[in-house]
Amino acid sequence: MSHALTLLGVSHISLIQFTGLRARAAPPERSRRKGTALLERIVPAGVVTSEAFDDSHDIVLFPEEAELVSRSVEKRQREFATARWCARQALAGLGLPASPILPGKHGAPQWPDGVVGAITHCAGYRGVALARTPDVAMLGLDAEPNGPLPDGVLDAIALPAERVWVGELLAAEPKVRWDRLLFSMKESVYKAWYPATGVRLEFEDALITVDSAASTFAAKILVPGRVRDVLEGRWLAEDGLVVTAITVPR
């Protein structure tokens, strides 16, 4: 089945472009969450995080970074700059200097040697998580507005077993948009998997199960030659967002 896969902000058939997934979601309220750490609550010790809830942070991009967005609209430039501000804060947390963070093949951010990490952004939120490669083998994260997926998207991204638990949890706990959370979980899996393996996944290549009480999830990789059968992660639904992270220790 051919469908969209957003991968570290760049897609080969963009679901976001196809559905307007992020554009249709109103920005979450910011004033309630400024200074509230989300990512650090779903990653283990040794992973450094940085996040922002608006684009007010001052940053001078490296020339190579500025060139990447020189022809982009102002909104995209601000979003990009804030994500790089987060990246520099996280690098500093690892004791490393600021450096240009440029996209590599298929858009995956190219981190300094010895660093693994991921970037996410959605309406009203930007976040980065980084770790050192001797400690962490895979790291992926994603944030989405806690709102329903557009019509037809769940059928495009979910396996039959996933549609069952999404429906059951939507009925039991409607404050969490479990359909959007499933999408975010798969994004985190893909963002962790591709930099470590060089293999691009489709939505049907990961079977997600969720523990709603423990706020955890697991992804069984359904492709030949997989290096791990299951990736485990954590999730959080708070203040208009669903946030997910996969961390695989070395």
C-alpha positions, 0 to 999 in steps of 0.5 A: 500500500502506498501512502504518506509518511512524514519523516523528520519533517520531510515526507516522500508523499506528505500526509500533512500536505495531502490532508492539511493535517497540521494546518487544520488544527488550531494552535493550542493555548500557550499561556498555560504551558510556558515553562512546562516540560513535556518531553523530559517526562517521557524520555529516560535519564541521559536524554537531553530535551529542549522545547518551545511553545512559540517562536519568540526566541532570538537566534542567528542561523548559521549561513547553511541553515539560513539558505535552506529557508531563504525562500520559505514563507515567514511562518516556516522560517520562524518555525525552522529557527525555533527548532534550531534554537531548541537543537542548540539548547539540547546540544549545550545540555550535552556539553557540545557547541552549536553547529548547523543542523542540516537535513540529510538523505530523506530529510533526517537531521544530521547531528554531530558525530556521537549524537542521536536525536530527533526534532518535532514541531506542530502548531504551538510547539517545537521540541528536540531530544538528543543523546550520546550514541554510546548510551542510546541507539535509537531516538524518535519523537513526535508532537501533534495537536490533540484533535481528531484526524481528518476523515479517511486518515485513520484508515490510511495509517492504521492496521485492523488491530489498531483500529479496534483499540483506537475505537475502544479507547475513543469511546472509553476515554474521549479526552485523548484523541487516540487516532491522532496519538496512533499517528504520533506513535508511528511518526516516533517509530519512523523517526527512530528507525530510519537514522539507525537502519537506513530503511524507510518504513510505511505505516503498515510496517509497524503494529502499535499496541498501547497501555493507556494506564501506564502511558506506554506503547510498543511497536512491532516492526513488520519488515524483513531483516529488522534489527529489533522485533519491538520498540518501546515508547512513552506518550503524554496527552496534555494541554492540547497536545499529544507527545510521543517518544521512542528511546532504545538504549544501546 
